[in-house]
Amino acid sequence: MDLAKRIFTGIALSVALAACGGSGYRGPNAALEHNVAISLLTQYDSNGDGILARTEFESALRSDFATLDGNADGFLDRDEVAGENDRRWQLSGTAATPLIDWNADGAMDFNEFSASQRATFTQLDTNRDDALSNAELAVMEDQGPPRQGDPLSWPESPQDDPAGG
């Protein structure tokens, strides 16, 4: 798999994490975002057995990191991060998930690089067996946006808001 597909997978995984977490509100694009993430995530299944083992996933992440680490020093420097962020922006626009040097030390290590992808894998691994099965990688049925009166829906207008907001 080429680097662009793997990076896009990382972006999609971050989107999936955002769609799956938090308040329980499912936006109108949640199923689509989830399904895109799942289809891209399955590309990491290097042995083609339909199960994404954590070892396969970690290996692919390390390969992506090594490809981006142009000077092979084990860190992504500011220029390497900026180049990757520019590429992600060109690929996905506002949906891009940028690389962030969380400790602001000017060098991104592998743990900073892989944090969001690892979190998504962990969230999808509902039985905690360090592998994503077909059931865990199932495509989400598109149920559309929340219905009027659904407790998770947003009011259409301030008049519809029972809190008066």
Backbone as a ProteinNet text record, in pm:
[ID]
protein_1_A
[PRIMARY]
MDLAKRIFTGIALSVALAACGGSGYRGPNAALEHNVAISLLTQYDSNGDGILARTEFESALRSDFATLDGNADGFLDRDEVAGENDRRWQLSGTAATPLIDWNADGAMDFNEFSASQRATFTQLDTNRDDALSNAELAVMEDQGPPRQGDPLSWPESPQDDPAGG
[TERTIARY]
85.6	0	90.4	53.6	139	114.9	207.1	204.5	78.2	33.1	-86	-207.4	-224	-336.7	-324.5	-203.7	-185.2	-210	-162.1	-184.3	-333.1	-397.1	-540.8	-613.6	-563.7	-622.5	-612.8	-496.5	-480	-577	-596.7	-691.2	-831.7	-866.3	-1000.3	-1022.7	-919	-931.9	-959.2	-893.7	-918	-1060.8	-1110	-1248.9	-1342.5	-1311.1	-1395.2	-1396	-1281.3	-1273.9	-1362.5	-1356.9	-1441	-1589.3	-1622.3	-1761.8	-1814.1	-1725.3	-1767.9	-1769.7	-1704.4	-1683.6	-1776.3	-1753.5	-1813.1	-1957.3	-2038.1	-2172.7	-2273.1	-2241	-2338	-2414.5	-2401.1	-2465.8	-2401.1	-2484.8	-2437.2	-2477.9	-2381	-2410.3	-2460.4	-2509.6	-2568.3	-2468.7	-2340.4	-2239.4	-2165.1	-2212.7	-2139.7	-2120.8	-2223.8	-2212.7	-2113.5	-2121	-2028.2	-1884.6	-1860.1	-1725.6	-1674.6	-1759.5	-1721.9	-1687.1	-1770.5	-1749.9	-1623.5	-1593.1	-1468.7	-1349.8	-1356.8	-1247.2	-1227.1	-1336	-1327.5	-1267.7	-1313.6	-1262	-1113.2	-1069.4	-926.8	-845.5	-903.2	-834	-804.4	-897.4	-877.7	-760.5	-716.3	-600	-471.3	-472.6	-356.3	-345.9	-447.2	-448.4	-350.8	-224.9	-119.3	-126.3	-179.8	-186	-320.2	-412.7	-538.7	-633.3	-622.3	-709.4	-840.2	-863.3	-986.8	-986.4	-877.3	-862.3	-739.4	-756	-643.3	-585.2	-473.9	-405.4	-328.7	-316.2	-241.6	-98	-38.3	98.9	105.8	7.1	1.9	-13	-102.9	-132.4	-8.4	56.7	177.1	287.5	302.8	404.7	380.3	254	219.8	244.6	209.2	235.1	384.6	463.9	609.4	665.5	611.6	655	620.8	500.3	461	553	581.7	669	808.5	861.8	995.8	1000.3	894.4	889.1	893.2	824.3	822.3	952.1	1023	1147.4	1262.2	1264.3	1359.4	1504.7	1541.9	1681.7	1709.7	1610.8	1624.5	1684.9	1646.2	1698.6	1603.1	1488.2	1393.1	1294.8	1298.7	1208.2	1165.9	1046.7	1004.8	1032.6	1119.5	1149.5	1041.8	1056	952.7	927.7	1032.5	1016.5	945.3	977.8	912.4	764.3	734.2	595.2	520	581.8	515.9	487.7	582.9	562.5	446.8	439.6	330.6	197.2	196.8	72.2	23.8	115.5	78.4	18	79	29.1	-110.7	-129.9	-261.5	-366.6	-327.6	-420.4	-459.7	-362.4	-391.8	-483.4	-466.3	-544.8	-686.5	-701.3	-830.3	-887.8	-818.6	-870.4	-901.2	-1016.9	-1052.2	-1075	-1089.1	-1105.5	-971.3	-861.7	-728.2	-703	-635.2	-591.8	-442.3	-403.7	-261.9	-180.1	-54.9	39.7	71.4	73.9	98.9	208.8	307.6	415.8	363.7	299.2	226.1	314.1	438	523.5	607.4	585.4	648.2	800.1	860.7	1006.6	1074.4	995.8	1051.9	1082.9	1052.3	1078	963.3	899	788.6	840.1	817	857.8	744	769.6	670.6	542.6	553.4	434.2	343.3	401.8	321.5	257	332.5	284.2	165.7	169.1	70.9	-41.7	-42.2	-138.1	-283.3	-324.1	-466.5	-505.8	-417.2	-447.9	-458.7	-369	-374.1	-501.3	-541.3	-663.7	-785.3	-788.7	-900.2	-902.2	-786.4	-778.8	-831.4	-786.5	-828.1	-978.4	-1033.6	-1177.3	-1256.6	-1211.4	-1283.8	-1267.7	-1160	-1134.2	-1218.6	-1347.9	-1442.2	-1421.8	-1369.7	-1347.3	-1205.4	-1126.3	-991.3	-898.2	-905.8	-818.2	-700	-676.4	-567.5	-578.1	-701.3	-728.4	-866.9	-880.6	-1011	-1071.3	-1179.7	-1248.3	-1343.4	-1403.2	-1503.5	-1617.4	-1660.5	-1769.7	-1730	-1607.5	-1561	-1536.5	-1513.5	-1492.5	-1619.5	-1732.5	-1858.8	-1894.8	-1956.4	-2004.2	-2127.1	-2130.7	-2241.9	-2356.9	-2477.5	-2594.7	-2621.3	-2648.3	-2678.6	-2822.8	-2841	-2974.7	-3016.3	-2932.1	-2963.9	-2945.9	-2978.9	-2963.3	-3066.7	-3041.3	-3139	-3274.9	-3380.1	-3516.3	-3556.2	-3655	-3711.6	-3764.4	-3732.9	-3776.8	-3679.9	-3582.1	-3479.2	-3399.3	-3377.5	-3307.3	-3164.9	-3110.3	-2974.6	-2973.2	-3089.8	-3093.4	-3078.3	-3031.7	-3016.7	-3144.2	-3185.4	-3304.8	-3286.9	-3396	-3392.2	-3382.3	-3445.4	-3442.8	-3452.8	-3422.7	-3432.6	-3571.7	-3679	-3814.1	-3834.8	-3761.3	-3774.6	-3697	-3614.4	-3529.4	-3608.9	-3635.4	-3714.6	-3646.2	-3514.1	-3443	-3452.3	-3507.8	-3524	-3398.5	-3295.9	-3168.6	-3162.1
-116.4	0	122.9	222.9	339.9	432.2	523.6	612.1	697	747	832	757.3	632.6	554.5	533	507.3	484.6	611.1	722.8	848.7	881.8	861.7	885.2	794.8	671.7	581.6	642.5	697.6	762.3	876.7	954.3	1064.9	1010.4	909.8	851.8	790.2	729.2	671.7	779.8	893.3	1004	1053.6	1060.6	1100.5	999.7	871.5	767.3	779.1	806	823	937.6	1047.1	1160.9	1127.1	1049.9	1013.8	915.7	834.5	731.4	778.1	885.6	918.9	1024.8	1056.9	1173.1	1160.6	1255.2	1275	1170.8	1090.3	995.8	1051.8	1179.4	1239.8	1186.1	1136.2	1089	1190.9	1261.2	1358.7	1290.5	1368.4	1311	1235.4	1258	1188.6	1081.2	1045.7	951.9	816.8	763.1	632	637.6	741.3	754.8	764.5	849.2	865.6	734.3	664.8	536.6	436.3	427.5	330.2	359	485.7	521.3	479.3	506.2	467.9	317.4	242.8	97.5	44.7	94.7	44.1	73.2	187.8	219.4	141.4	121.8	47.4	-95.6	-155.2	-293.2	-307.5	-198.3	-204.2	-236	-218.3	-254	-404.6	-478.8	-624.5	-686.2	-691.1	-730.6	-876.6	-965.2	-1106.5	-1144.4	-1048	-1069.4	-1168	-1188.5	-1285.9	-1225.4	-1096.8	-1033.6	-987.9	-1009.4	-966.9	-876.2	-760.4	-669	-685.9	-756.7	-777.5	-650.9	-627.4	-508.8	-512	-630.6	-638.3	-590.1	-627.4	-578.8	-427	-378	-235.4	-156.7	-202.1	-134.1	-135.5	-246.9	-257.7	-155.8	-142.5	-46.3	97	127.7	261	291.6	194.3	214.3	236.5	164.3	182.5	323.3	369.7	505.7	608.7	590.9	683.8	685.8	568.3	559.4	627.5	614	679.3	830.9	882.9	1028	1080.3	995.7	1034.3	1034.5	1138.9	1146.9	1136.6	1188.2	1182.3	1063.1	976.4	850	866.9	976.1	997.7	949.5	892.1	842.1	945.7	1064.1	1172.8	1244.4	1302.1	1390.4	1532.6	1602.1	1739.6	1833.4	1961.6	2058.4	2056.3	2046.6	2045.2	1919	1803.9	1678.2	1681.3	1734.7	1746.6	1845.3	1959	2059.3	2002.3	1928.5	1867.3	1768.9	1687.8	1590.7	1661	1764.1	1836.4	1904.8	1959.6	2018.2	1912.5	1794.7	1686.6	1643.2	1632.3	1594.5	1699.3	1825.9	1933.3	1923.1	1899.1	1884.4	1765.1	1659.2	1536.9	1550.5	1612.2	1609.2	1744.8	1852.8	1984.9	1996.6	2050.7	2075.8	1948.2	1834.9	1707.3	1647.8	1710.1	1658.4	1662.3	1559.9	1555.5	1585.7	1702.4	1737.9	1664.7	1646.1	1596.8	1712.6	1684.9	1789.3	1743.2	1827.8	1802.8	1839.5	1741.6	1768.7	1822.3	1780.4	1831.7	1950.6	1997.3	2119.3	2119.6	2002.6	1995.8	2005.4	2025.2	2041.4	1911.5	1798.7	1667.4	1573.9	1516.4	1425.6	1283.3	1215	1074.8	986.1	857.2	764	763.5	776.2	775.5	895.3	1012.6	1129	1108.5	1053.7	1029.1	933.3	830.2	721.9	729.5	829.1	833.6	825.2	905.6	904.8	775	720.9	594.9	480.8	479.5	376.3	387.2	509.5	529.6	477.8	500.8	452.2	300.3	238.3	91.9	38.7	96.2	51.3	67.5	178	199.5	98	65.1	-31.8	-175	-203	-338.1	-362	-381.2	-387.5	-507.6	-618.7	-735.4	-739.6	-639.5	-621.4	-740.7	-798.8	-911.3	-871.2	-740.3	-687.6	-727.5	-740.8	-766.6	-712.2	-660.3	-613.3	-719.8	-779.3	-886.2	-826.7	-914.7	-869.3	-796.8	-847.5	-783.2	-643.7	-627.6	-497	-401.4	-457.2	-376.6	-368.5	-400.9	-401.3	-260.9	-256.7	-130.7	-87.7	38.9	94.6	124.9	85.7	117.1	266.5	325.7	468.9	490.1	545.2	569.9	714.6	791.5	931.4	1017.7	1144.3	1236.6	1207	1252.3	1231.4	1289.6	1224.1	1269	1381	1460.1	1563.4	1496.6	1548.3	1491.4	1388.7	1347.3	1254.8	1328.5	1268.1	1339.5	1378.5	1317.6	1353.6	1453.3	1496.3	1590.5	1732.5	1817.1	1957.4	2029.6	2129.6	2205.4	2271.7	2275.2	2338.6	2490.3	2546.2	2690.5	2716.4	2839.5	2869.2	2843.3	2858.8	2834.4	2686.8	2597.2	2454.7	2407.1	2491.9	2455.4	2465.3	2351.2	2354.8	2433	2448.8	2525.4	2674.7	2708.6	2850.8	2916.2	2836.4	2892.4	2921.4
0	0	0	-77.8	-84.4	35.1	54.6	170.6	174.3	60.4	58.6	113.1	75.2	125.4	275.4	322.2	466.1	546.4	495.9	566.5	564.4	449.9	443.2	541.1	558.6	657.1	795.8	828.8	958.8	977.9	872.4	878.4	900.3	823.4	835	972.4	1027.2	1160.8	1263.9	1248.4	1340.7	1329.4	1205.3	1184.4	1249.2	1232.7	1291.2	1443.4	1500.9	1646	1690.6	1618.4	1653.6	1638.3	1535	1510.8	1615.3	1672.2	1767	1911.2	1942.6	2082.4	2135.9	2260.1	2321.4	2363.4	2320	2371.6	2328.9	2231.3	2180.4	2061.8	2031.6	1916.4	1789.7	1699.9	1570.4	1466.9	1413.5	1310.9	1184.5	1090.8	970.5	884.2	900.5	820.4	898.1	1016.6	1101.9	1034.6	973.3	908.4	794.2	712.2	600.2	649.9	749.6	804	862.6	935.1	994.4	885	782.1	675.6	594.8	571.2	502	587	716.1	805.5	805.9	812.4	814.5	685.1	570.9	444	429	478.2	469.9	572	689.4	794.3	750.1	677.9	633.9	537.5	477.3	388.2	464.3	595.1	675.9	699.2	660.6	677.9	577.7	614.1	519.8	478.6	562.8	525.2	463	451.3	382.7	448.2	579	646.4	696	670.6	713.5	857.4	926.3	1065.2	1072	1130.4	1145.2	1284.7	1291.1	1419.4	1455.6	1585.5	1629.8	1576	1565.7	1513.5	1369.1	1286.6	1148.2	1145.5	1228.7	1236.3	1278.5	1384.3	1433.1	1328	1259.6	1155	1043.8	1003.6	898.9	945.8	1070.3	1124.5	1126.1	1168.3	1172.4	1032.5	934.9	796.8	747.6	778.6	740.9	804.7	933	1005	941.7	913.9	854.2	717.7	641	510.2	524.3	623.9	645.9	706.4	778.1	845.6	743.5	662.1	550.6	590.5	705.8	747.7	838.5	858.5	932.8	1072.3	1140.4	1275.9	1385	1345.6	1443.1	1492.1	1435	1470.1	1343.5	1347.3	1239.4	1285.9	1212.8	1250.7	1195.8	1224.5	1185	1034.1	955.3	809.8	762.3	820.3	782.9	821.5	939.6	984.4	895.3	866.4	781.9	642.6	587.1	456.3	457.4	561	572.2	594.6	677.4	699.9	572.1	493.5	364.6	273.2	269.6	186.1	231.1	362.5	416	380.3	389	354.4	206.8	120.8	-22.1	-47.9	25	8.1	62.8	181.3	250.9	288.4	263.8	298.6	446	476.5	616.3	696.5	629.1	700.4	741.6	700.8	732.9	883.1	931	1069.5	1071.5	1118.6	1113.6	1219.8	1188.2	1288.4	1381	1510	1609.4	1703.1	1721.6	1816.4	1956	2020.2	2144.2	2256.2	2264.6	2372.3	2327.8	2205.4	2152.2	2165.6	2144.3	2153.2	2016.5	1911.2	1777.8	1706.9	1770.9	1710.7	1749.3	1648.2	1673.7	1676.4	1788	1795.5	1745.7	1739.5	1687.4	1769.9	1900.6	1985.8	1957.4	1936.5	1900.9	1763.7	1670.6	1534.5	1532.3	1613.3	1604.3	1707.7	1792.5	1904.3	1860.2	1764.6	1728.2	1657.7	1574.9	1507.6	1608.4	1705	1808.3	1891.3	1922.9	2001	1924.9	1795.4	1714.5	1712.1	1692.8	1693	1826	1935.2	2068.3	2087.4	2039.5	2054.1	1973.4	1854.1	1770.9	1821.8	1894.6	1946.6	2071.7	2050.6	2162.4	2253.2	2200.3	2286.9	2343.2	2314.6	2369.6	2345.6	2224.8	2192.3	2103.3	2088.5	2006.3	1859.7	1813.4	1671.5	1640.4	1520	1475.7	1385.9	1433.1	1361.2	1258.1	1178.4	1081.7	1151.6	1266.7	1339.9	1386.8	1432.4	1479.4	1362.7	1245.6	1125.8	1040.8	1100.4	1026.6	980.2	865.3	810	888.1	924.2	1000.7	905.6	943.6	862.9	870.3	756.7	753	794.9	913.7	965.9	945.4	878.3	852.3	975.1	961.9	1075.2	1183	1304.9	1411.6	1372.5	1415.5	1386	1481.6	1436.3	1522.4	1648.5	1763.1	1888.9	1945.5	1865.5	1913.1	2020.3	2136.3	2243.7	2206.4	2101.3	2061.4	1946.8	1899.5	1787.7	1840.2	1752.6	1785.5	1748	1824.1	1788.5	1652.7	1573.8	1442.2	1454.9	1555.5	1576.4	1726.3	1769	1912.9	1969.7	1887.8	1935.7	1967.6	1900.9	1923	2045.3	2100.7	2213.2	2342	2409.6	2533.5	2644.7	2636	2738.2	2711.3	2595.4	2563.8	2511.3	2472.7	2431.1	2291.2
[MASK]
+++++++++++++++++++++++++++++++++++++++++++++++++++++++++++++++++++++++++++++++++++++++++++++++++++++++++++++++++++++++++++++++++++++++++++++++++++++++++++++++++++++

